[in-house]
Amino acid sequence: MKRQLATLLLASTVTLLAGAAHADPAQTAPQGLTREQVRADLYKSFLNGTTAADEKTSYPSPASDRAELSAQRIKEAHVNSAYANFVQ
């Protein structure tokens, strides 16, 4: 009798845990940014010269040529049609 009760208790616990693991993540996770918003933010940081790759050698102080780099990238973005979706 004890063995059957233990087996039943174990099976119900496993079933509850499996059901919780398969819960819909869209219902439990808070809404974040859309893919387009993230791409736009990354592009803005690229134009500003504030990406991780740009600050790799100068962290924690900003790079001394950040303004020059930013101006150069913005100029290129206006000339190059590949950037047309982002530049206003």
N, C-alpha and C positions, 0 to 999 in steps of 0.2 A: 504494500500500500504506500509506504514512504517513497519507494522507488518510482512508482507511477506519478505521485504528487510532485516529486522533484523533476521528473521528465516533463510533465505538463507545465510546471513553472518555468523551466529552462526554455521550452519551446515558445511559450507566450512572450518571454523576455526577448528572445531572438526575433520574433515576429514584430514586436513593437520597435525594436532598434532598426530593423530592416525597413520598416515603413517610414521611420523618421529620416533615414538616410536617403530615401527616394523622394523626399518632399520636393515640391516644385521650387527651385531656387529663385524664380522670378517673384514668387510671393513672399519669400523670406528675406531676400536681399533688398536693400534700399536702392532706389533709382539713382543711377549715376549719370555721367555724361554720355552723350551719343558718340558714335564713331566719328561723325563729321566735326563735332565740337572738339574732340581730342586731336584730330588732324589739324584743325585750325589753330589750336593752342600750340601744337608742336611747330607748325609753320611760323607762327608769330615769334616763338622763341628762337627759331632758326634765323629769322630776319633780324632779330635784336642781338644775336650773338650770345645768347644765354643758354645754349644747350650744354649738356654734360661734356661733350667732346670739345666744345669751345673753351670751357673752363677747366679742362683736365690739368693743364700745367700752371694755372694761375690761382686755383682755389686756395684760400678763402677770399682773397682780394680779387676784384674783377680784372679782367685782362685790360692792359693799357690801350690796346688798339680796338676795343669793343665798338666805339663810335665809328671808326673808319671801316671796320668789318661790316657793321650794320648798314652804313651808307652804300657800301659796295654791293651787298646782297640785295638791297632794295632797288638799286639801279639795275642790276641784272634781272630782277623779277619783273620790272616794267618792260624790259627789252625782250626777254625770253617768253614765248607763248606758252611754255609748259607751266608757268606760274599763274596763268590767267584766271584760274579758279579761285585764287586766294587774294590777289591784289585788287584793291578797290580804287 
